[in-house]
Amino acid sequence: MAQSFNILIVGGGIIGSSIAMALAEQGATGIGVVDCDLSGKWGSSERNAGGVRATWGAAVNIDLSNASILFYQSVAEAVGFQQKGYLWLYDESAWPEAARRMDLQTRLGVTVVPLPQDAIPRRFPFLDRLGGVYKAIFSPNDGLINPNLLKSYYRSKAESSGVQWIDHQAVSSVTVKSDKVQSVELKRIETDEAVAQYLVDENLPDEAEKTTLKTGILVNAAGCWAPRLSALYGQTTPARPLRRQVAIIHGQDIDLSPYGMVVDTTGLYFHHEAGHILSGYAVPSEAPGYCFDDEGEGFFMTEVWPRLSARSSRFDRLKRTGGWAGLYAVSPDKSAIIGAVSGLDNVYEAHSFSGHGVMQSYAAGRGLAELILSGAYQTLDLSVLSGRRFETGHLVSEETDI
């Protein structure tokens, strides 16, 4: 007899884990979470830079981050939340849009401080090369979080309420009848190496062990792999995986621990990380795809170090000590897709956060749980993030996915 769940969440990353916790806290039972990589070795949650900010350009994204930040403050020690701020550097051409966004952020309760160029090194003395920088914005209540600790927190709360976790299983087919998902078929992936290969090419061996799970509600929280799952229940998800490479860097006598995240005019970002510097960048011209290749020293010397050195004489001598490549699930307007799936009566989705997932995870999980259990959003109206917006043209546009 097939095992049954009232609610089955596909995707156990930080979003799926937050949804599971929120559902359990709101009284749901019979919750299962399935993932081929519950450890998160290849997941976007684990390969995240850990930034948390409310400095967005769309009201719903500001609201999601504000609500999540309030929660992170309440559990700061458990999740490694440090409110050391975000510093954004802008060139003159980008400043008018930044100023518009700042006005909206202020109206919605975000503390933002504009800085003329000459004020930047007074507050951030290591930034002594500001060629091309027109002005900056500092948001002191933003900061950094430990994504692994945050995900573990969500999971521990969910597990204590009886949520069941299913590891090393991939959804191979979905049965739909009368506009409802009836069940999913899983195939077991035995090894971590096979998991990594599946995440790239989607191939599962025919002889893999199969399991059928019945479900009353299906939640697509599969992150970068959400389009693959949606195709199995007959839908199209307009999102793509985009690689972002991260370098861990050592610099002699450089201590960035008093500071939070710094975002350069070029899109490069960096912050203190366990006595080192973490810096990330995505090449704008790179084609989307499921690629985890870390280009290592070559990428650091070509794309990362020149941008860092252009901002500080202290960065003239840096050494790359490690790094990785991770994926963002990026939607066409660089905002999350959250809500009920059009054309199906019992399928919901929360994915394609476009780099916002960790920082918005608490409020997003709570909101989707409200929609599933009560039929409407209760605390924040997230209806503008429905996937239907790509059909109607009412987009929730963000300029950046950092």
N, C-alpha and C positions, 0 to 999 in steps of 0.2 A: 504494500500500500504506500502511495506517495505521501511524503511528509507535507503538512499544510501549515501555512502562516496566514495570519490576518493581514500583515503588511510585510512585504519583502523588499528590502533596499538592496539595489545592486550598486556596489561601490562603497568600500569601507574606509575611504580617506577622511579628511577632516570634515568635509561636508556631510557625507553619509553618516559619520559618527555623531556629528552634531544633531542631525535629524533623528537618529535613533534615540539619543538622550532626550531630546525635546518631546518626542512621541511618548516615551515612557513616563516622563514627568507630567505629561498631560493626561495620563491614565490609559494609554493604549497598551494592549497585551498581544502576545503572539507575534512578536517582531523578530524578523531574521535579517541578517546582513551578510551578503555573499560577495566575495572578492577573490581573485586569483592571487593577490599579493597583499594580504592583510598586514604583513610586516611593514609595507610601504617602501620597500627598497627602491622601487622604480616610480613611486607615486609623486605627484606634484606637491603633496603636503610635506613630504620629507625633503624634497629638493628645493625648498622654498627659502627665500632670504629672510623671512620673518618680519617684514615690515607691517606696521599697523598704522593706518592714517584715515582721517575723515576729509581730507582735502581733495574732494572730487568735484566734478563739474555738473553732475545731475543730482537733483534733490534726493531721489530714492537711494542713491549710493552713499550720500552723506548720512542719511538717516540710518541705513544699515550699519555703517561703520560707527556712528555715534552710539547706537544702542549696544553694539558689540563691545566697544571700548568701555562703556560703563560696567559691563559684565566682567571684562578682563581686569578692571581695577579691583573688583570685589574678590578675585581669586589670583591676584597678581603673583604672589609667591609660588603658588602651585603651578602656574603656567609660564613663569619666567617673563612676565610683562614689565618692561622698563619704559617709562614715559620720559624719554630724553629728546623727543621731538624729531621733526623732519625739516630739512633745509632744502628748498628748491632754488636752483640757480636758473635765471632766464636771460636770454639775449633780448635785444630790443624788439625784434619782430614778434616774439612770443609773449611779450609782456601784456599787451592789451587783453588778450584772452585770459591770461593769468589773473589780471585785475578784475575781470568780470566774474571769474570763478570765485575769487576772494570775497567779493560782495555777497554772492549767494551763500558762501560758507559762513560768513559772519551772521547773516540773517537766520541761519539754521543752527546757530550756537557754537560754531567752531571758532576757537581762538587762533587767529592768524596775524602775524606781525610782518608788515612789509619792511624791507631793508634796502636802502640805497647802496650802491656798490661800495662806497667808502666805509659803511658801517659793518660790512660782512667780516673783514678780518679783525675788527675789534671784538666781535663775539665768537668768531671762529679763527683764531690766530694762525692755524696751520694753513689756511687758504690765503696764500700770499701771491698767487698768480691768477688774476681775474680777467684776463684778456677775453673780450667778447661777452662778458657778463654785464648786463644792464642793471638789473635789480634782483632781489631774492625775496622769498617768503619763508618765514619760519613758523611752524605750528607746534607749540611746546607740549600739547597734550597727546600728540601722536608718539610713536616710538617703535620698539622692537619686542617681539615675543618669541618664545621657543615653540615652533609648530609641533614638534614631537610631544612635548609636555601637554600642549593644548589638546591634541588628538587623544592622548592617553587619558586626560581628564574626562573628556566626553565619554570615552569608552568605559571608564570605570563606573561612571554614574549610570550608563546604560546597562552594563552587566549586572550591577546590583539590583536592577529592576527586571532582570530575566531576559534581556535581549540575547539572542543566540547568534554567534558568529560562525561563519562557514568559510574556511580558508582553502586555497589552492583549487578553486572551482571557477570555471568560466561558463558563462551562459552561451550555449550553442544554438538554441532555438527557443521561440516563444509561441505558445498556442493562444490564438485569439478567436473567440466566438461571440457573435452578437455584440460587437463593439466593446468586449471586455477581455482582458488577459485572464486566461484560466490557469495556466501553469507555465513554468520555464523548465527547460532541460539543461542540466549542467554536465560538463565534462571535466574530469579531474586532471589537473596538471601536476605531475609528481615532483618535479625539481625546479629550483630557482632558475636554472639555465633555460628550462623549457618555458617558464613564465616570461622571462625576458624576451625570448623569441616570439612568443604568442603576442605580446604587447606591441611588437613591431609589425608582424606580418599576419596576425589573426588566424594562423593555421593551427588546427587541433588534430591530433592523430585520430584516425577512425576507430582504433582499438581502445581509446581512452575509456575509463570507467564512467558510466552514465548514471545520473540521478535525476528524478523528476520531482519538482517542488510545486505544489498547488499554492495559490495565493489569492487573497481577496483584493489586495491593492498592490501595485507594483510601483516602485520609486526608482527612477533613473538618476543615480548620483555617481555616474561612472566617469566623471571628469573628462579627460581628453578622449576617452573611449566611449563617451555618450553617443556619438553618431553611430557607432557600430551597434550598440544595443537598440537604439531607436529604429534602425533599419530592420531589426528582427521582428518588431511589432508593426512594421509597415509605415513608419514615419521617416521624415528627413530632418536632420538637425543641421542648421547652417553654422557650424563651428569648425575650427581647424586647430590642430596641435602646432604650437610654435616653440621651437627650441630657444632656451636661454642658458648661456654658459656662465658658470660662476667660478671665480678664482679665489683661493685662499692665499693671502700674501703676507710676507713678513717684511717689516721695515725697521731698521735699527733706530732705537730711541724715538719711535713714533707711538704715541698713546692716544687713541681715539675714544677711550672708554668714557670720557665725560660727555660724548656727543652721540646723537642718534643717527638716523639715516641722512645721507647727503645725496641729492640727485643733481647731476650735472646738466648743463644745457644740451649735451649730446645724447642724453638718455642713459648714460652710465650711472650706476648707483654704487655706493659703498658705505660700510659701517664697521665699527669695532666688532670683533668676533673672537672671544677667548684668547686675548693677547695678540691677535693678528688682525688683518683687515680682510673682510669679505667684500668682493666686488663682482657685480653681474652686468651682463650686457647681452642684448639680442641684436644681431645685424639686421637692419631694416629690410635689406633686399633678399634675405634668406627665404627660400620657399618653405611653406609649411610641410610638416610630415612627422612621422614617428621615428625620430632620430635621437639617440642618447649618446652619440659620439662626443667625447670631450676632446677638443683639439689642443688642450694643454698649453705648453710653453709657447707654441706658435701663435695661438689665439691671444694669449696674455701679452706677448710682445707687440702684436699688430694692433689689437683692438683696445686692450685694457690699459696697459702701462702708459702709452702716449697721452691718453685722456686724463689719467691721474696726474702725471707729471706736469701737464698743462695747468693744473690747479694749485700745485704746491711744490716748493723747492725741496720739501722733506720727502717727496715721492720720487726724487731723482734716482735713488738707489733702492729698489725693491726686488724681492725674490719671491717667485711663485712657489709655494710649498705643497699645493694640492688644488683640487677643484672637481667639478662635475658638470654635467649637462642635465637639465630638467625640462619639462614641457609645461607650457601654459595652454589651457583650452580657451581659445579666443573666439568670441562671437563677432558678428559683423559690426556691431556698435561698441564693442569692448565693455559690455555689461552682462551680468549673469542672466541665465534663462531659468526662471523659477515659476512653477505653477502647474495647473492641470494640463495634460496633453490633449490637444484638440482632436476630436473624433474618436476618443476612447473614454469609456466611463470610469475606469478605475486605474488610470496611469497618471503619475505625477513626475515632475522632473525638477532637479536643482543641479545645475552644472554650467560649464562654460563661463566661469567667473572671471576669466581674462586677467588673471593675476590678483584678483581681489579676494580669493577664497578664504585664506587664513584670516584676514582682517575682518571679513563680514560673516564668518561662519556661524557665530552664535545666533545673531538675529535672523539669518537666513534659515537656519534649522528650526528655530522657534516658529517663524512665520509659516513655513511649509507644513509643519505639524498642525498648526491652527487650521490651515486650509483643509487638510486631509480629515481632521477629526470633527470640525464644526461646519465646514463648507464655506468659510469666509475668513479673511485675515482679521485678527483681533487687535494686535498692538501696533503693527505697521502695515500700511496698505502697499503690498508688493505687486499689485495687479499689472502695473506698467511693465513688469519684467517677464510677463507671459511670452512664450514663444510665438504667439499669434501676432506680435508686433511686427515681425518680419514680413507678414502678409499685408498688414494694414499700412505699414510705413511709419508708424509712430515709434521711432527709435529712441533709445536712451543712450545718447552718444557720449562717449568719453574719448579724450584725445590720447591718453596714455594708458598702458597696461602695467606700469611699474607699481 
